[in-house]
Structures are given as structure tokens and as C-alpha cells.
Amino acid sequence: MTLKDKIAVITGGAGEIGLATARKFLDEGISGILLVDIEEEKLKSAIEKLNGKRVFYFVADVSCAGSSKAYIDKAIDKFGRIDILFLDAGKEEAVKSLSKYQEEVFDNVLGVHVKGVWLGLKYAFPYMQKYGGGSVIINSSIEGLKETTELMANTTKKHSNLGSIRIKALEGKPNVIRINSIFPKPLGNKLIKPFDSVFSPNTCGEVKKGYQQRIPLEYYATNEDIARLVTFLGSDDSKSISGATYMVDRRSRA
């Protein structure tokens, strides 16, 4: 029961990773969870799947200041504090070359992944400072540590996340607010499909197979693998860790 008496907020809470993490949090005895997402019907479905009286939801666009402040305020009104903030909200990106990338798509992707992270930190920090600290986990991607053609916005947003955790980890130190980030390789879920359709349109599964061969254990991490790591980083078991980045790809060697 590593999360007993803790309160969590999960953005992107209706997605696969958000849902798996909420389920793991409940298994570890968490006192309350606020799931945040932009689609209410998906949030309602997530609540039904979790079947937990300790789980609530709030509809918000994390790229907007008013919405971000509102979901943080909702968590405080409902629970009185925030111990864990998992910034997991994401937006699927168009896979296109630089010259074909549309400005609107670029702005939307960065709005969720860069501005959304900044706003979550901006509004949660004062409450975490007031109530004795907490743990923030940012869900990034392996693109934040390397680069891939056709993924201009994705690479940009994830490198930005790396800078965010380094800055905020320093700012959080005096108030025992820990900031860490996870960097998954593509998971074995629906998000790999757009890559297949662009890079290997005539051969189903070739891109996924290629990614898998580049992972030392040739194993795609699952949503549950991510949830276990987020649970560790949210718990007191990781109380001495801040400003760290974790690759999630079942690596068998460095």
C-alpha cells in the first residue's frame, strides 16, 4: 500500500496509460484520484471501468490556462491537497516531413505537450508548496532523448519537457517537490499504427517490428509497465529522486 493517504491528479486520465496508472494507484491504496481529460464521455467510461468510489473526473483542455487552473482548483476543493501530479495528457501527431508540416498541427501538439505541462506545474506548485511538497511525473517519450525524421513537433515537445524537469526540479527543492520524467519507447498499443501507415503503408506491422528489434529485450513496454514506474515515482519509495529521466523500454543493458 505504497500510496496510502495520498491524492493524485492524472491528466490524459481517460487514455490507456492514464487508466492503467489510476488502476495501479488504487491497488496501492491511494485515497483519491482526479482524472482530467478533454472528452467527458471517455472520462465517464474510465470511471466505470475503474469502479472506484475514490475516483472523480474533470473535463479540461490542458493547453488553456483557465482550464488548467480549474482542474487544479477542483482537486484542492475536492481533496484539500495534491500529492502526485501525473502530466500524461498527449495528442497524436501527424507524421510528415518538415516542409509538409502544418502550423496549426504544430501549435496544437506543442500546446498540449509543452504549454500543458507548464500550466500544470504553474498552478499545482503553490499548493504543493503550501501543503508540504509532492511528486510530479511528466510523461515524455524517447524522442526527447534523440531525434526522428517526420516527427518535428514530437521531437521538439519532448526535448522541451527535458528542460522543464531540470528547471522545476531546482525550484521544487526547497519545498520537497520532486519532478521526474519517463521516456517510453513506442508502446504496444494503438499509437504505433500511424507510424506503420506512413513508413510502411504496404506491409502491416513492419515499423513495429523494426522498433522492437532495436530494443535489447525485443519487448514492447505495456501501459502497465508505465503505471508501475509512475507509482514508484509517486510514492515515498522514491523520495530521494528528483530531476531524473527514466527510459521505459525493458532494456537489458545500458
C-alpha positions as CSV (number, residue, x, y, z in Angstrom):
1,M,0.0,0.0,0.0
2,T,2.7,2.5,-1.1
3,L,0.2,5.3,-1.9
4,K,-1.9,5.1,1.3
5,D,-3.3,8.5,2.3
6,K,-2.1,10.2,-1.0
7,I,-4.1,12.2,-3.5
8,A,-3.3,12.2,-7.2
9,V,-4.3,14.1,-10.4
10,I,-3.8,12.4,-13.7
11,T,-4.1,14.5,-17.0
12,G,-4.9,12.4,-20.0
13,G,-6.7,10.3,-17.5
14,A,-9.1,8.7,-19.9
15,G,-6.3,7.4,-22.1
16,E,-4.7,3.9,-21.9
17,I,-1.7,5.0,-19.8
18,G,-3.8,7.2,-17.6
19,L,-6.3,4.5,-16.9
20,A,-3.7,1.8,-16.2
21,T,-2.0,4.2,-13.8
22,A,-5.2,5.0,-12.0
23,R,-5.9,1.3,-11.6
24,K,-2.4,0.7,-10.2
25,F,-2.8,3.7,-7.8
26,L,-6.0,2.2,-6.5
27,D,-4.3,-1.1,-6.0
28,E,-1.6,0.7,-3.9
29,G,-4.2,2.2,-1.6
30,I,-4.5,5.8,-2.9
31,S,-7.1,7.9,-1.1
32,G,-8.3,9.8,-4.1
33,I,-7.8,10.4,-7.8
34,L,-8.9,13.2,-10.1
35,L,-8.9,12.1,-13.8
36,V,-8.6,15.0,-16.2
37,D,-9.3,14.8,-19.9
38,I,-10.9,16.8,-22.7
39,E,-13.6,14.3,-23.6
40,E,-16.3,13.8,-21.0
41,E,-17.7,10.5,-22.4
42,K,-14.3,8.9,-22.3
43,L,-13.9,10.1,-18.7
44,K,-17.2,8.6,-17.7
45,S,-16.2,5.3,-19.3
46,A,-12.9,5.4,-17.4
47,I,-14.7,5.9,-14.1
48,E,-17.0,2.9,-14.9
49,K,-14.0,0.7,-15.7
50,L,-12.3,1.6,-12.5
51,N,-15.4,1.2,-10.5
52,G,-13.9,3.1,-7.6
53,K,-15.5,5.5,-5.2
54,R,-12.2,7.2,-4.7
55,V,-12.0,8.3,-8.4
56,F,-13.5,11.5,-9.8
57,Y,-13.2,13.3,-13.1
58,F,-12.9,16.8,-14.5
59,V,-13.2,18.0,-18.2
60,A,-10.4,20.3,-19.2
61,D,-8.2,21.4,-22.1
62,V,-4.7,21.4,-20.6
63,S,-3.4,23.8,-23.2
64,C,-5.6,26.6,-21.8
65,A,-4.7,28.5,-18.7
66,G,-8.3,28.7,-17.4
67,S,-8.9,25.0,-17.8
68,S,-5.6,24.1,-16.2
69,K,-6.2,26.3,-13.2
70,A,-9.7,24.9,-12.9
71,Y,-8.7,21.3,-12.7
72,I,-6.0,22.0,-10.1
73,D,-8.6,24.1,-8.1
74,K,-11.1,21.2,-8.4
75,A,-8.6,18.8,-6.9
76,I,-7.9,21.1,-4.0
77,D,-11.6,21.8,-3.4
78,K,-12.3,18.0,-3.5
79,F,-9.4,16.6,-1.6
80,G,-7.6,19.5,0.1
81,R,-4.2,18.8,-1.4
82,I,-2.3,17.2,-4.3
83,D,0.5,14.7,-3.5
84,I,1.0,13.3,-7.0
85,L,0.6,15.1,-10.3
86,F,1.0,12.8,-13.4
87,L,1.1,15.0,-16.5
88,D,0.2,12.4,-19.1
89,A,-2.1,14.4,-21.5
90,G,-1.0,13.9,-25.1
91,K,-2.0,14.5,-28.6
92,E,-1.3,12.2,-31.6
93,E,1.0,13.8,-34.1
94,A,0.9,13.9,-37.8
95,V,3.8,12.0,-39.3
96,K,5.1,14.3,-42.0
97,S,8.2,15.9,-43.4
98,L,9.2,19.4,-42.2
99,S,8.1,21.1,-45.4
100,K,4.6,19.5,-45.3
101,Y,4.0,20.1,-41.6
102,Q,1.1,22.4,-40.9
103,E,1.5,25.3,-38.5
104,E,-1.9,24.6,-36.9
105,V,-0.9,21.0,-36.2
106,F,2.5,22.0,-34.8
107,D,0.8,24.6,-32.5
108,N,-1.8,22.1,-31.2
109,V,0.8,19.4,-30.4
110,L,3.0,21.9,-28.5
111,G,0.0,23.4,-26.8
112,V,-0.8,20.1,-25.1
113,H,2.7,18.7,-24.5
114,V,4.7,21.9,-23.7
115,K,2.2,24.5,-22.6
116,G,0.1,21.9,-20.9
117,V,3.0,20.7,-18.8
118,W,4.0,24.3,-17.9
119,L,0.4,25.2,-16.9
120,G,0.0,22.1,-14.8
121,L,3.3,22.9,-12.9
122,K,2.4,26.6,-12.7
123,Y,-0.9,26.0,-10.9
124,A,0.0,23.0,-8.8
125,F,3.2,24.3,-7.4
126,P,1.7,26.8,-5.0
127,Y,-0.5,24.2,-3.4
128,M,2.3,21.6,-3.2
129,Q,4.5,24.3,-1.6
130,K,1.7,25.1,0.9
131,Y,1.0,21.5,1.9
132,G,4.4,20.0,2.3
133,G,5.6,19.0,-1.1
134,G,4.7,16.3,-3.6
135,S,5.7,14.4,-6.7
136,V,5.3,15.4,-10.3
137,I,5.8,12.9,-13.1
138,I,5.9,14.1,-16.7
139,N,5.2,11.5,-19.4
140,S,7.6,12.3,-22.3
141,S,8.9,9.9,-25.0
142,I,12.2,8.5,-26.2
143,E,12.1,11.3,-28.8
144,G,13.1,13.6,-26.0
145,L,16.5,12.0,-25.9
146,K,17.1,11.5,-29.6
147,E,15.5,12.6,-32.9
148,T,13.4,11.0,-35.6
149,T,12.6,12.3,-39.1
150,E,9.0,13.1,-39.9
151,L,8.3,13.9,-36.2
152,M,9.2,17.5,-35.9
153,A,6.7,18.5,-33.3
154,N,7.1,15.3,-31.3
155,T,10.9,15.7,-31.0
156,T,10.6,19.4,-30.2
157,K,8.0,19.0,-27.5
158,K,9.8,16.1,-25.8
159,H,13.2,17.9,-25.7
160,S,11.3,20.8,-24.1
161,N,9.9,18.5,-21.4
162,L,13.5,17.6,-20.5
163,G,14.3,21.2,-19.9
164,S,11.2,21.7,-17.9
165,I,12.0,19.0,-15.4
166,R,15.5,20.2,-14.8
167,I,14.4,23.8,-14.1
168,K,11.4,22.9,-11.9
169,A,13.4,20.2,-10.0
170,L,15.7,23.0,-8.8
171,E,12.7,25.3,-8.0
172,G,10.9,22.5,-6.1
173,K,13.9,21.5,-4.0
174,P,13.3,24.0,-1.1
175,N,9.7,22.7,-0.7
176,V,10.3,19.0,-1.2
177,I,8.6,19.0,-4.6
178,R,10.1,16.3,-6.8
179,I,9.9,16.4,-10.6
180,N,10.8,13.4,-12.7
181,S,10.1,12.3,-16.3
182,I,9.6,9.0,-18.0
183,F,10.7,8.4,-21.6
184,P,8.9,5.4,-23.1
185,K,9.7,3.9,-26.5
186,P,6.6,3.3,-28.6
187,L,4.3,1.1,-26.6
188,G,2.5,-1.9,-28.0
189,N,-0.8,-0.1,-28.3
190,K,-2.7,1.9,-30.9
191,L,-0.2,4.8,-31.0
192,I,2.2,2.7,-33.2
193,K,-0.4,2.5,-36.0
194,P,0.2,6.0,-37.6
195,F,3.9,5.2,-38.0
196,D,3.1,2.0,-39.9
197,S,0.7,3.8,-42.2
198,V,3.4,6.4,-43.2
199,F,6.7,4.5,-43.1
200,S,5.4,1.1,-44.2
201,P,1.9,1.5,-45.8
202,N,2.1,-1.7,-47.8
203,T,3.5,-4.0,-45.2
204,C,1.5,-4.2,-42.0
205,G,3.5,-4.3,-38.8
206,E,6.9,-3.6,-40.3
207,V,7.6,-0.4,-38.4
208,K,6.6,-2.0,-35.1
209,K,8.8,-5.0,-35.9
210,G,11.7,-2.6,-36.6
211,Y,11.3,-0.7,-33.4
212,Q,11.1,-4.0,-31.5
213,Q,14.4,-5.2,-32.9
214,R,16.1,-2.1,-31.6
215,I,15.0,-2.8,-28.1
216,P,17.6,-5.1,-26.4
217,L,15.0,-7.5,-25.0
218,E,12.8,-7.0,-28.1
219,Y,9.8,-6.4,-25.9
220,Y,7.3,-3.6,-26.2
221,A,6.6,-2.0,-22.8
222,T,2.9,-2.1,-21.9
223,N,0.7,0.5,-20.3
224,E,1.0,-1.4,-17.0
225,D,4.8,-1.2,-17.2
226,I,4.5,2.6,-17.3
227,A,2.0,2.6,-14.5
228,R,4.3,0.7,-12.2
229,L,7.1,3.2,-12.8
230,V,4.8,6.2,-12.2
231,T,3.6,4.5,-9.0
232,F,7.2,4.2,-7.8
233,L,8.0,7.8,-8.6
234,G,4.8,9.0,-6.9
235,S,5.5,7.0,-3.7
236,D,7.8,7.7,-0.8
237,D,10.0,4.9,-2.1
238,S,11.5,7.5,-4.5
239,K,11.7,10.4,-2.0
240,S,15.4,10.9,-2.7
241,I,14.9,11.1,-6.5
242,S,14.2,14.4,-8.4
243,G,15.3,15.8,-11.8
244,A,15.7,12.2,-13.1
245,T,14.7,10.7,-16.5
246,Y,13.7,7.1,-17.0
247,M,13.8,5.2,-20.2
248,V,11.0,2.6,-20.4
249,D,11.9,0.0,-23.0
250,R,12.8,-3.1,-21.0
251,R,16.5,-2.6,-21.6
252,S,18.7,-5.4,-20.6
253,R,21.9,-3.3,-20.8
254,A,22.9,0.3,-20.8
